[in-house]
Amino acid sequence: MLTAGLEQAQTLATVFDGITRHNPEGLWFRRYAQVNGFREAVRWRDSGEPIPEGDEARVRIAQLERELEQARRRGG
Protein backbone atom coordinates (compact mmCIF):
# COMPACT_ATOMS: atom_id res chain seq x y z
CA MET A 1 0.00 0.00 0.00
CA LEU A 2 2.81 2.40 0.78
CA THR A 3 4.34 1.97 -2.67
CA ALA A 4 0.92 2.62 -4.17
CA GLY A 5 0.96 6.08 -2.60
CA LEU A 6 -1.37 5.69 0.36
CA GLU A 7 0.56 8.12 2.56
CA GLN A 8 0.75 10.74 -0.18
CA ALA A 9 -2.97 10.36 -0.90
CA GLN A 10 -3.80 10.83 2.78
CA THR A 11 -1.61 13.92 2.97
CA LEU A 12 -3.21 15.43 -0.12
CA ALA A 13 -6.67 14.60 1.21
CA THR A 14 -5.90 16.56 4.38
CA VAL A 15 -4.70 19.55 2.36
CA PHE A 16 -7.71 19.54 0.03
CA ASP A 17 -10.11 19.06 2.94
CA GLY A 18 -8.70 22.20 4.55
CA ILE A 19 -8.98 24.14 1.30
CA THR A 20 -12.58 23.15 0.65
CA ARG A 21 -13.71 23.88 4.20
CA HIS A 22 -12.17 27.34 4.32
CA ASN A 23 -12.82 28.78 0.87
CA PRO A 24 -15.94 30.90 0.27
CA GLU A 25 -17.79 28.01 -1.37
CA GLY A 26 -17.15 25.65 1.55
CA LEU A 27 -18.10 28.30 4.09
CA TRP A 28 -21.29 29.01 2.16
CA PHE A 29 -22.22 25.33 2.12
CA ARG A 30 -21.67 25.02 5.88
CA ARG A 31 -23.76 28.13 6.66
CA TYR A 32 -26.48 27.03 4.22
CA ALA A 33 -26.68 23.67 6.01
CA GLN A 34 -26.87 25.40 9.40
CA VAL A 35 -29.79 27.56 8.29
CA ASN A 36 -31.67 25.12 6.05
CA GLY A 37 -30.60 21.72 7.33
CA PHE A 38 -28.06 19.26 6.03
CA ARG A 39 -30.53 17.39 3.82
CA GLU A 40 -31.49 20.60 2.02
CA ALA A 41 -27.82 21.51 1.54
CA VAL A 42 -27.09 18.07 0.06
CA ARG A 43 -30.19 18.37 -2.15
CA TRP A 44 -28.85 21.68 -3.47
CA ARG A 45 -25.39 20.23 -4.02
CA ASP A 46 -26.75 17.21 -5.87
CA SER A 47 -29.33 19.15 -7.91
CA GLY A 48 -26.79 20.56 -10.34
CA GLU A 49 -27.70 24.07 -9.25
CA PRO A 50 -24.43 25.99 -8.99
CA ILE A 51 -22.96 26.65 -5.57
CA PRO A 52 -22.19 30.35 -5.18
CA GLU A 53 -18.54 31.20 -5.75
CA GLY A 54 -16.18 33.96 -4.67
CA ASP A 55 -17.80 37.30 -3.92
CA GLU A 56 -21.30 35.93 -4.50
CA ALA A 57 -20.62 33.28 -1.84
CA ARG A 58 -19.31 35.93 0.55
CA VAL A 59 -22.48 38.00 0.16
CA ARG A 60 -24.67 34.95 0.72
CA ILE A 61 -22.61 33.91 3.75
CA ALA A 62 -23.26 37.32 5.31
CA GLN A 63 -27.00 36.91 4.64
CA LEU A 64 -27.03 33.43 6.15
CA GLU A 65 -25.11 34.64 9.20
CA ARG A 66 -27.72 37.35 9.73
CA GLU A 67 -30.44 34.69 9.54
CA LEU A 68 -28.58 32.55 12.09
CA GLU A 69 -28.21 35.51 14.43
CA GLN A 70 -31.93 36.32 14.14
CA ALA A 71 -32.81 32.70 14.89
CA ARG A 72 -30.53 32.73 17.95
CA ARG A 73 -32.21 35.89 19.22
CA ARG A 74 -35.62 34.27 18.81
CA GLY A 75 -34.34 31.26 20.71
CA GLY A 76 -34.37 28.86 17.77
PDB file of N, CA, C and O in Angstrom, chain B, residues numbered from 101:
ATOM      1  N   MET B 101       0.822  -1.191   0.000  1.00  0.00           N
ATOM      2  CA  MET B 101       0.000   0.000   0.000  1.00  0.00           C
ATOM      3  C   MET B 101       0.865   1.253   0.000  1.00  0.00           C
ATOM      4  O   MET B 101       0.525   2.246  -0.644  1.00  0.00           O
ATOM      5  N   LEU B 102       1.961   1.210   0.709  1.00  0.00           N
ATOM      6  CA  LEU B 102       2.806   2.400   0.777  1.00  0.00           C
ATOM      7  C   LEU B 102       3.399   2.733  -0.582  1.00  0.00           C
ATOM      8  O   LEU B 102       3.505   3.903  -0.949  1.00  0.00           O
ATOM      9  N   THR B 103       3.788   1.695  -1.337  1.00  0.00           N
ATOM     10  CA  THR B 103       4.344   1.974  -2.669  1.00  0.00           C
ATOM     11  C   THR B 103       3.269   2.440  -3.629  1.00  0.00           C
ATOM     12  O   THR B 103       3.578   3.054  -4.650  1.00  0.00           O
ATOM     13  N   ALA B 104       2.021   2.163  -3.323  1.00  0.00           N
ATOM     14  CA  ALA B 104       0.917   2.624  -4.171  1.00  0.00           C
ATOM     15  C   ALA B 104       0.569   4.079  -3.902  1.00  0.00           C
ATOM     16  O   ALA B 104      -0.232   4.673  -4.624  1.00  0.00           O
ATOM     17  N   GLY B 105       1.171   4.660  -2.859  1.00  0.00           N
ATOM     18  CA  GLY B 105       0.962   6.077  -2.603  1.00  0.00           C
ATOM     19  C   GLY B 105      -0.069   6.402  -1.545  1.00  0.00           C
ATOM     20  O   GLY B 105      -0.609   7.508  -1.525  1.00  0.00           O
ATOM     21  N   LEU B 106      -0.349   5.454  -0.665  1.00  0.00           N
ATOM     22  CA  LEU B 106      -1.372   5.691   0.362  1.00  0.00           C
ATOM     23  C   LEU B 106      -1.039   6.906   1.229  1.00  0.00           C
ATOM     24  O   LEU B 106      -1.901   7.750   1.474  1.00  0.00           O
ATOM     25  N   GLU B 107       0.197   6.993   1.689  1.00  0.00           N
ATOM     26  CA  GLU B 107       0.558   8.119   2.559  1.00  0.00           C
ATOM     27  C   GLU B 107       0.422   9.461   1.831  1.00  0.00           C
ATOM     28  O   GLU B 107      -0.069  10.436   2.400  1.00  0.00           O
ATOM     29  N   GLN B 108       0.858   9.499   0.582  1.00  0.00           N
ATOM     30  CA  GLN B 108       0.746  10.737  -0.184  1.00  0.00           C
ATOM     31  C   GLN B 108      -0.716  11.106  -0.412  1.00  0.00           C
ATOM     32  O   GLN B 108      -1.088  12.277  -0.341  1.00  0.00           O
ATOM     33  N   ALA B 109      -1.541  10.094  -0.688  1.00  0.00           N
ATOM     34  CA  ALA B 109      -2.970  10.362  -0.901  1.00  0.00           C
ATOM     35  C   ALA B 109      -3.609  10.906   0.381  1.00  0.00           C
ATOM     36  O   ALA B 109      -4.432  11.819   0.324  1.00  0.00           O
ATOM     37  N   GLN B 110      -3.236  10.353   1.524  1.00  0.00           N
ATOM     38  CA  GLN B 110      -3.795  10.831   2.780  1.00  0.00           C
ATOM     39  C   GLN B 110      -3.346  12.262   3.078  1.00  0.00           C
ATOM     40  O   GLN B 110      -4.122  13.073   3.584  1.00  0.00           O
ATOM     41  N   THR B 111      -2.103  12.559   2.761  1.00  0.00           N
ATOM     42  CA  THR B 111      -1.606  13.919   2.973  1.00  0.00           C
ATOM     43  C   THR B 111      -2.342  14.901   2.075  1.00  0.00           C
ATOM     44  O   THR B 111      -2.774  15.960   2.530  1.00  0.00           O
ATOM     45  N   LEU B 112      -2.486  14.554   0.799  1.00  0.00           N
ATOM     46  CA  LEU B 112      -3.212  15.433  -0.122  1.00  0.00           C
ATOM     47  C   LEU B 112      -4.666  15.593   0.296  1.00  0.00           C
ATOM     48  O   LEU B 112      -5.229  16.683   0.188  1.00  0.00           O
ATOM     49  N   ALA B 113      -5.271  14.520   0.770  1.00  0.00           N
ATOM     50  CA  ALA B 113      -6.670  14.605   1.206  1.00  0.00           C
ATOM     51  C   ALA B 113      -6.816  15.604   2.346  1.00  0.00           C
ATOM     52  O   ALA B 113      -7.788  16.359   2.390  1.00  0.00           O
ATOM     53  N   THR B 114      -5.864  15.612   3.260  1.00  0.00           N
ATOM     54  CA  THR B 114      -5.901  16.564   4.375  1.00  0.00           C
ATOM     55  C   THR B 114      -5.787  17.990   3.868  1.00  0.00           C
ATOM     56  O   THR B 114      -6.506  18.878   4.327  1.00  0.00           O
ATOM     57  N   VAL B 115      -4.889  18.210   2.926  1.00  0.00           N
ATOM     58  CA  VAL B 115      -4.703  19.553   2.363  1.00  0.00           C
ATOM     59  C   VAL B 115      -5.974  20.004   1.653  1.00  0.00           C
ATOM     60  O   VAL B 115      -6.458  21.110   1.890  1.00  0.00           O
ATOM     61  N   PHE B 116      -6.517  19.157   0.785  1.00  0.00           N
ATOM     62  CA  PHE B 116      -7.712  19.537   0.031  1.00  0.00           C
ATOM     63  C   PHE B 116      -8.930  19.694   0.931  1.00  0.00           C
ATOM     64  O   PHE B 116      -9.790  20.532   0.658  1.00  0.00           O
ATOM     65  N   ASP B 117      -9.021  18.908   1.992  1.00  0.00           N
ATOM     66  CA  ASP B 117     -10.112  19.064   2.942  1.00  0.00           C
ATOM     67  C   ASP B 117     -10.057  20.450   3.573  1.00  0.00           C
ATOM     68  O   ASP B 117     -11.077  21.127   3.700  1.00  0.00           O
ATOM     69  N   GLY B 118      -8.863  20.862   3.964  1.00  0.00           N
ATOM     70  CA  GLY B 118      -8.702  22.197   4.546  1.00  0.00           C
ATOM     71  C   GLY B 118      -9.063  23.298   3.571  1.00  0.00           C
ATOM     72  O   GLY B 118      -9.694  24.287   3.945  1.00  0.00           O
ATOM     73  N   ILE B 119      -8.666  23.129   2.331  1.00  0.00           N
ATOM     74  CA  ILE B 119      -8.976  24.137   1.303  1.00  0.00           C
ATOM     75  C   ILE B 119     -10.482  24.241   1.106  1.00  0.00           C
ATOM     76  O   ILE B 119     -11.030  25.343   1.093  1.00  0.00           O
ATOM     77  N   THR B 120     -11.153  23.109   0.953  1.00  0.00           N
ATOM     78  CA  THR B 120     -12.580  23.148   0.653  1.00  0.00           C
ATOM     79  C   THR B 120     -13.418  23.620   1.826  1.00  0.00           C
ATOM     80  O   THR B 120     -14.502  24.168   1.623  1.00  0.00           O
ATOM     81  N   ARG B 121     -12.944  23.422   3.044  1.00  0.00           N
ATOM     82  CA  ARG B 121     -13.709  23.881   4.200  1.00  0.00           C
ATOM     83  C   ARG B 121     -13.552  25.376   4.442  1.00  0.00           C
ATOM     84  O   ARG B 121     -14.418  25.997   5.058  1.00  0.00           O
ATOM     85  N   HIS B 122     -12.468  25.955   3.970  1.00  0.00           N
ATOM     86  CA  HIS B 122     -12.172  27.342   4.319  1.00  0.00           C
ATOM     87  C   HIS B 122     -12.229  28.309   3.148  1.00  0.00           C
ATOM     88  O   HIS B 122     -11.898  29.484   3.310  1.00  0.00           O
ATOM     89  N   ASN B 123     -12.637  27.849   1.978  1.00  0.00           N
ATOM     90  CA  ASN B 123     -12.819  28.782   0.874  1.00  0.00           C
ATOM     91  C   ASN B 123     -14.263  29.295   0.924  1.00  0.00           C
ATOM     92  O   ASN B 123     -15.085  28.726   1.642  1.00  0.00           O
ATOM     93  N   PRO B 124     -14.583  30.343   0.189  1.00  0.00           N
ATOM     94  CA  PRO B 124     -15.943  30.904   0.266  1.00  0.00           C
ATOM     95  C   PRO B 124     -17.035  29.881  -0.047  1.00  0.00           C
ATOM     96  O   PRO B 124     -18.101  29.906   0.567  1.00  0.00           O
ATOM     97  N   GLU B 125     -16.776  28.990  -0.991  1.00  0.00           N
ATOM     98  CA  GLU B 125     -17.788  28.007  -1.372  1.00  0.00           C
ATOM     99  C   GLU B 125     -18.055  27.032  -0.234  1.00  0.00           C
ATOM    100  O   GLU B 125     -19.207  26.701   0.047  1.00  0.00           O
ATOM    101  N   GLY B 126     -16.987  26.569   0.423  1.00  0.00           N
ATOM    102  CA  GLY B 126     -17.151  25.647   1.548  1.00  0.00           C
ATOM    103  C   GLY B 126     -17.823  26.303   2.733  1.00  0.00           C
ATOM    104  O   GLY B 126     -18.655  25.691   3.403  1.00  0.00           O
ATOM    105  N   LEU B 127     -17.459  27.564   2.996  1.00  0.00           N
ATOM    106  CA  LEU B 127     -18.096  28.300   4.092  1.00  0.00           C
ATOM    107  C   LEU B 127     -19.571  28.521   3.795  1.00  0.00           C
ATOM    108  O   LEU B 127     -20.411  28.412   4.689  1.00  0.00           O
ATOM    109  N   TRP B 128     -19.889  28.832   2.535  1.00  0.00           N
ATOM    110  CA  TRP B 128     -21.294  29.013   2.164  1.00  0.00           C
ATOM    111  C   TRP B 128     -22.076  27.726   2.405  1.00  0.00           C
ATOM    112  O   TRP B 128     -23.166  27.757   2.977  1.00  0.00           O
ATOM    113  N   PHE B 129     -21.525  26.603   1.974  1.00  0.00           N
ATOM    114  CA  PHE B 129     -22.223  25.328   2.124  1.00  0.00           C
ATOM    115  C   PHE B 129     -22.496  25.035   3.600  1.00  0.00           C
ATOM    116  O   PHE B 129     -23.590  24.599   3.958  1.00  0.00           O
ATOM    117  N   ARG B 130     -21.512  25.272   4.442  1.00  0.00           N
ATOM    118  CA  ARG B 130     -21.673  25.016   5.877  1.00  0.00           C
ATOM    119  C   ARG B 130     -22.764  25.912   6.458  1.00  0.00           C
ATOM    120  O   ARG B 130     -23.628  25.430   7.191  1.00  0.00           O
ATOM    121  N   ARG B 131     -22.739  27.210   6.141  1.00  0.00           N
ATOM    122  CA  ARG B 131     -23.762  28.127   6.659  1.00  0.00           C
ATOM    123  C   ARG B 131     -25.141  27.770   6.109  1.00  0.00           C
ATOM    124  O   ARG B 131     -26.133  27.811   6.836  1.00  0.00           O
ATOM    125  N   TYR B 132     -25.202  27.418   4.823  1.00  0.00           N
ATOM    126  CA  TYR B 132     -26.479  27.030   4.217  1.00  0.00           C
ATOM    127  C   TYR B 132     -27.064  25.830   4.959  1.00  0.00           C
ATOM    128  O   TYR B 132     -28.263  25.798   5.238  1.00  0.00           O
ATOM    129  N   ALA B 133     -26.225  24.843   5.280  1.00  0.00           N
ATOM    130  CA  ALA B 133     -26.677  23.666   6.011  1.00  0.00           C
ATOM    131  C   ALA B 133     -27.127  24.038   7.416  1.00  0.00           C
ATOM    132  O   ALA B 133     -28.087  23.456   7.922  1.00  0.00           O
ATOM    133  N   GLN B 134     -26.465  24.985   8.056  1.00  0.00           N
ATOM    134  CA  GLN B 134     -26.866  25.402   9.399  1.00  0.00           C
ATOM    135  C   GLN B 134     -28.243  26.054   9.392  1.00  0.00           C
ATOM    136  O   GLN B 134     -29.042  25.841  10.303  1.00  0.00           O
ATOM    137  N   VAL B 135     -28.516  26.845   8.365  1.00  0.00           N
ATOM    138  CA  VAL B 135     -29.790  27.558   8.290  1.00  0.00           C
ATOM    139  C   VAL B 135     -30.905  26.653   7.780  1.00  0.00           C
ATOM    140  O   VAL B 135     -32.008  26.661   8.327  1.00  0.00           O
ATOM    141  N   ASN B 136     -30.629  25.876   6.741  1.00  0.00           N
ATOM    142  CA  ASN B 136     -31.672  25.116   6.045  1.00  0.00           C
ATOM    143  C   ASN B 136     -31.675  23.625   6.329  1.00  0.00           C
ATOM    144  O   ASN B 136     -32.580  22.914   5.894  1.00  0.00           O
ATOM    145  N   GLY B 137     -30.689  23.149   7.043  1.00  0.00           N
ATOM    146  CA  GLY B 137     -30.598  21.717   7.326  1.00  0.00           C
ATOM    147  C   GLY B 137     -29.668  21.023   6.342  1.00  0.00           C
ATOM    148  O   GLY B 137     -29.529  21.425   5.187  1.00  0.00           O
ATOM    149  N   PHE B 138     -29.037  19.966   6.844  1.00  0.00           N
ATOM    150  CA  PHE B 138     -28.057  19.255   6.032  1.00  0.00           C
ATOM    151  C   PHE B 138     -28.689  18.613   4.800  1.00  0.00           C
ATOM    152  O   PHE B 138     -28.107  18.639   3.716  1.00  0.00           O
ATOM    153  N   ARG B 139     -29.873  18.040   4.967  1.00  0.00           N
ATOM    154  CA  ARG B 139     -30.533  17.388   3.815  1.00  0.00           C
ATOM    155  C   ARG B 139     -30.793  18.384   2.685  1.00  0.00           C
ATOM    156  O   ARG B 139     -30.595  18.065   1.512  1.00  0.00           O
ATOM    157  N   GLU B 140     -31.232  19.577   3.039  1.00  0.00           N
ATOM    158  CA  GLU B 140     -31.485  20.596   2.020  1.00  0.00           C
ATOM    159  C   GLU B 140     -30.187  21.023   1.346  1.00  0.00           C
ATOM    160  O   GLU B 140     -30.159  21.242   0.135  1.00  0.00           O
ATOM    161  N   ALA B 141     -29.112  21.143   2.124  1.00  0.00           N
ATOM    162  CA  ALA B 141     -27.819  21.513   1.542  1.00  0.00           C
ATOM    163  C   ALA B 141     -27.336  20.436   0.574  1.00  0.00           C
ATOM    164  O   ALA B 141     -26.821  20.750  -0.499  1.00  0.00           O
ATOM    165  N   VAL B 142     -27.499  19.176   0.947  1.00  0.00           N
ATOM    166  CA  VAL B 142     -27.091  18.074   0.061  1.00  0.00           C
ATOM    167  C   VAL B 142     -27.982  18.042  -1.177  1.00  0.00           C
ATOM    168  O   VAL B 142     -27.509  17.770  -2.280  1.00  0.00           O
ATOM    169  N   ARG B 143     -29.285  18.322  -0.988  1.00  0.00           N
ATOM    170  CA  ARG B 143     -30.186  18.368  -2.150  1.00  0.00           C
ATOM    171  C   ARG B 143     -29.710  19.423  -3.135  1.00  0.00           C
ATOM    172  O   ARG B 143     -29.664  19.178  -4.340  1.00  0.00           O
ATOM    173  N   TRP B 144     -29.351  20.608  -2.617  1.00  0.00           N
ATOM    174  CA  TRP B 144     -28.847  21.682  -3.470  1.00  0.00           C
ATOM    175  C   TRP B 144     -27.597  21.219  -4.206  1.00  0.00           C
ATOM    176  O   TRP B 144     -27.486  21.349  -5.426  1.00  0.00           O
ATOM    177  N   ARG B 145     -26.656  20.674  -3.432  1.00  0.00           N
ATOM    178  CA  ARG B 145     -25.391  20.225  -4.017  1.00  0.00           C
ATOM    179  C   ARG B 145     -25.619  19.212  -5.134  1.00  0.00           C
ATOM    180  O   ARG B 145     -24.974  19.279  -6.181  1.00  0.00           O
ATOM    181  N   ASP B 146     -26.533  18.278  -4.911  1.00  0.00           N
ATOM    182  CA  ASP B 146     -26.754  17.207  -5.874  1.00  0.00           C
ATOM    183  C   ASP B 146     -27.703  17.589  -7.001  1.00  0.00           C
ATOM    184  O   ASP B 146     -27.857  16.831  -7.959  1.00  0.00           O
ATOM    185  N   SER B 147     -28.341  18.749  -6.905  1.00  0.00           N
ATOM    186  CA  SER B 147     -29.326  19.152  -7.912  1.00  0.00           C
ATOM    187  C   SER B 147     -28.691  19.633  -9.213  1.00  0.00           C
ATOM    188  O   SER B 147     -29.354  19.683 -10.249  1.00  0.00           O
ATOM    189  N   GLY B 148     -27.423  19.981  -9.161  1.00  0.00           N
ATOM    190  CA  GLY B 148     -26.789  20.558 -10.337  1.00  0.00           C
ATOM    191  C   GLY B 148     -26.857  22.069 -10.341  1.00  0.00           C
ATOM    192  O   GLY B 148     -26.230  22.730 -11.169  1.00  0.00           O
ATOM    193  N   GLU B 149     -27.632  22.613  -9.401  1.00  0.00           N
ATOM    194  CA  GLU B 149     -27.697  24.067  -9.254  1.00  0.00           C
ATOM    195  C   GLU B 149     -26.327  24.550  -8.765  1.00  0.00           C
ATOM    196  O   GLU B 149     -25.766  23.969  -7.836  1.00  0.00           O
ATOM    197  N   PRO B 150     -25.793  25.590  -9.371  1.00  0.00           N
ATOM    198  CA  PRO B 150     -24.428  25.990  -8.994  1.00  0.00           C
ATOM    199  C   PRO B 150     -24.337  26.498  -7.560  1.00  0.00           C
ATOM    200  O   PRO B 150     -25.220  27.206  -7.076  1.00  0.00           O
ATOM    201  N   ILE B 151     -23.264  26.128  -6.904  1.00  0.00           N
ATOM    202  CA  ILE B 151     -22.964  26.650  -5.573  1.00  0.00           C
ATOM    203  C   ILE B 151     -22.332  28.018  -5.774  1.00  0.00           C
ATOM    204  O   ILE B 151     -21.444  28.165  -6.614  1.00  0.00           O
ATOM    205  N   PRO B 152     -22.764  29.015  -5.027  1.00  0.00           N
ATOM    206  CA  PRO B 152     -22.195  30.354  -5.181  1.00  0.00           C
ATOM    207  C   PRO B 152     -20.677  30.334  -4.990  1.00  0.00           C
ATOM    208  O   PRO B 152     -20.144  29.611  -4.148  1.00  0.00           O
ATOM    209  N   GLU B 153     -20.007  31.146  -5.797  1.00  0.00           N
ATOM    210  CA  GLU B 153     -18.543  31.199  -5.746  1.00  0.00           C
ATOM    211  C   GLU B 153     -18.064  32.608  -5.425  1.00  0.00           C
ATOM    212  O   GLU B 153     -18.763  33.589  -5.676  1.00  0.00           O
ATOM    213  N   GLY B 154     -16.865  32.691  -4.867  1.00  0.00           N
ATOM    214  CA  GLY B 154     -16.176  33.962  -4.671  1.00  0.00           C
ATOM    215  C   GLY B 154     -16.999  35.004  -3.943  1.00  0.00           C
ATOM    216  O   GLY B 154     -17.536  34.750  -2.865  1.00  0.00           O
ATOM    217  N   ASP B 155     -17.093  36.185  -4.546  1.00  0.00           N
ATOM    218  CA  ASP B 155     -17.802  37.302  -3.917  1.00  0.00           C
ATOM    219  C   ASP B 155     -19.284  37.008  -3.713  1.00  0.00           C
ATOM    220  O   ASP B 155     -19.872  37.421  -2.714  1.00  0.00           O
ATOM    221  N   GLU B 156     -19.890  36.287  -4.668  1.00  0.00           N
ATOM    222  CA  GLU B 156     -21.299  35.928  -4.496  1.00  0.00           C
ATOM    223  C   GLU B 156     -21.468  35.056  -3.248  1.00  0.00           C
ATOM    224  O   GLU B 156     -22.424  35.231  -2.494  1.00  0.00           O
ATOM    225  N   ALA B 157     -20.560  34.138  -3.036  1.00  0.00           N
ATOM    226  CA  ALA B 157     -20.621  33.282  -1.843  1.00  0.00           C
ATOM    227  C   ALA B 157     -20.449  34.124  -0.586  1.00  0.00           C
ATOM    228  O   ALA B 157     -21.143  33.907   0.407  1.00  0.00           O
ATOM    229  N   ARG B 158     -19.536  35.077  -0.623  1.00  0.00           N
ATOM    230  CA  ARG B 158     -19.305  35.927   0.554  1.00  0.00           C
ATOM    231  C   ARG B 158     -20.558  36.724   0.914  1.00  0.00           C
ATOM    232  O   ARG B 158     -20.890  36.859   2.092  1.00  0.00           O
ATOM    233  N   VAL B 159     -21.249  37.249  -0.085  1.00  0.00           N
ATOM    234  CA  VAL B 159     -22.482  38.003   0.158  1.00  0.00           C
ATOM    235  C   VAL B 159     -23.539  37.084   0.763  1.00  0.00           C
ATOM    236  O   VAL B 159     -24.220  37.454   1.720  1.00  0.00           O
ATOM    237  N   ARG B 160     -23.671  35.890   0.201  1.00  0.00           N
ATOM    238  CA  ARG B 160     -24.674  34.955   0.719  1.00  0.00           C
ATOM    239  C   ARG B 160     -24.318  34.456   2.121  1.00  0.00           C
ATOM    240  O   ARG B 160     -25.207  34.217   2.939  1.00  0.00           O
ATOM    241  N   ILE B 161     -23.026  34.299   2.400  1.00  0.00           N
ATOM    242  CA  ILE B 161     -22.608  33.908   3.748  1.00  0.00           C
ATOM    243  C   ILE B 161     -23.057  34.962   4.748  1.00  0.00           C
ATOM    244  O   ILE B 161     -23.578  34.631   5.812  1.00  0.00           O
ATOM    245  N   ALA B 162     -22.856  36.225   4.410  1.00  0.00           N
ATOM    246  CA  ALA B 162     -23.265  37.316   5.306  1.00  0.00           C
ATOM    247  C   ALA B 162     -24.774  37.277   5.538  1.00  0.00           C
ATOM    248  O   ALA B 162     -25.236  37.489   6.659  1.00  0.00           O
ATOM    249  N   GLN B 163     -25.538  37.008   4.490  1.00  0.00           N
ATOM    250  CA  GLN B 163     -26.998  36.913   4.642  1.00  0.00           C
ATOM    251  C   GLN B 163     -27.369  35.751   5.554  1.00  0.00           C
ATOM    252  O   GLN B 163     -28.215  35.892   6.437  1.00  0.00           O
ATOM    253  N   LEU B 164     -26.735  34.607   5.336  1.00  0.00           N
ATOM    254  CA  LEU B 164     -27.030  33.434   6.153  1.00  0.00           C
ATOM    255  C   LEU B 164     -26.631  33.660   7.611  1.00  0.00           C
ATOM    256  O   LEU B 164     -27.326  33.211   8.522  1.00  0.00           O
ATOM    257  N   GLU B 165     -25.524  34.348   7.829  1.00  0.00           N
ATOM    258  CA  GLU B 165     -25.110  34.635   9.201  1.00  0.00           C
ATOM    259  C   GLU B 165     -26.104  35.559   9.900  1.00  0.00           C
ATOM    260  O   GLU B 165     -26.348  35.422  11.099  1.00  0.00           O
ATOM    261  N   ARG B 166     -26.674  36.499   9.150  1.00  0.00           N
ATOM    262  CA  ARG B 166     -27.720  37.351   9.733  1.00  0.00           C
ATOM    263  C   ARG B 166     -28.940  36.516  10.110  1.00  0.00           C
ATOM    264  O   ARG B 166     -29.537  36.722  11.167  1.00  0.00           O
ATOM    265  N   GLU B 167     -29.308  35.569   9.241  1.00  0.00           N
ATOM    266  CA  GLU B 167     -30.439  34.691   9.541  1.00  0.00           C
ATOM    267  C   GLU B 167     -30.159  33.847  10.782  1.00  0.00           C
ATOM    268  O   GLU B 167     -31.043  33.674  11.621  1.00  0.00           O
ATOM    269  N   LEU B 168     -28.946  33.322  10.907  1.00  0.00           N
ATOM    270  CA  LEU B 168     -28.578  32.548  12.095  1.00  0.00           C
ATOM    271  C   LEU B 168     -28.666  33.390  13.347  1.00  0.00           C
ATOM    272  O   LEU B 168     -29.173  32.936  14.373  1.00  0.00           O
ATOM    273  N   GLU B 169     -28.176  34.615  13.269  1.00  0.00           N
ATOM    274  CA  GLU B 169     -28.211  35.508  14.429  1.00  0.00           C
ATOM    275  C   GLU B 169     -29.658  35.820  14.824  1.00  0.00           C
ATOM    276  O   GLU B 169     -29.983  35.846  16.011  1.00  0.00           O
ATOM    277  N   GLN B 170     -30.517  36.055  13.849  1.00  0.00           N
ATOM    278  CA  GLN B 170     -31.931  36.320  14.143  1.00  0.00           C
ATOM    279  C   GLN B 170     -32.577  35.106  14.797  1.00  0.00           C
ATOM    280  O   GLN B 170     -33.363  35.243  15.734  1.00  0.00           O
ATOM    281  N   ALA B 171     -32.246  33.923  14.302  1.00  0.00           N
ATOM    282  CA  ALA B 171     -32.807  32.698  14.893  1.00  0.00           C
ATOM    283  C   ALA B 171     -32.323  32.522  16.322  1.00  0.00           C
ATOM    284  O   ALA B 171     -33.092  32.104  17.187  1.00  0.00           O
ATOM    285  N   ARG B 172     -31.060  32.833  16.582  1.00  0.00           N
ATOM    286  CA  ARG B 172     -30.531  32.729  17.949  1.00  0.00           C
ATOM    287  C   ARG B 172     -31.254  33.696  18.881  1.00  0.00           C
ATOM    288  O   ARG B 172     -31.565  33.353  20.021  1.00  0.00           O
ATOM    289  N   ARG B 173     -31.516  34.888  18.396  1.00  0.00           N
ATOM    290  CA  ARG B 173     -32.207  35.888  19.217  1.00  0.00           C
ATOM    291  C   ARG B 173     -33.636  35.452  19.539  1.00  0.00           C
ATOM    292  O   ARG B 173     -34.157  35.740  20.617  1.00  0.00           O
ATOM    293  N   ARG B 174     -34.259  34.758  18.594  1.00  0.00           N
ATOM    294  CA  ARG B 174     -35.618  34.268  18.809  1.00  0.00           C
ATOM    295  C   ARG B 174     -35.627  33.013  19.668  1.00  0.00           C
ATOM    296  O   ARG B 174     -36.678  32.549  20.111  1.00  0.00           O
ATOM    297  N   GLY B 175     -34.435  32.474  19.894  1.00  0.00           N
ATOM    298  CA  GLY B 175     -34.338  31.257  20.713  1.00  0.00           C
ATOM    299  C   GLY B 175     -34.457  29.984  19.909  1.00  0.00           C
ATOM    300  O   GLY B 175     -34.739  28.922  20.462  1.00  0.00           O
ATOM    301  N   GLY B 176     -34.242  30.081  18.590  1.00  0.00           N
ATOM    302  CA  GLY B 176     -34.373  28.864  17.772  1.00  0.00           C
ATOM    303  C   GLY B 176     -33.189  28.540  17.075  1.00  0.00           C
ATOM    304  O   GLY B 176     -33.151  27.546  16.350  1.00  0.00           O
TER     305      GLY B 176
END
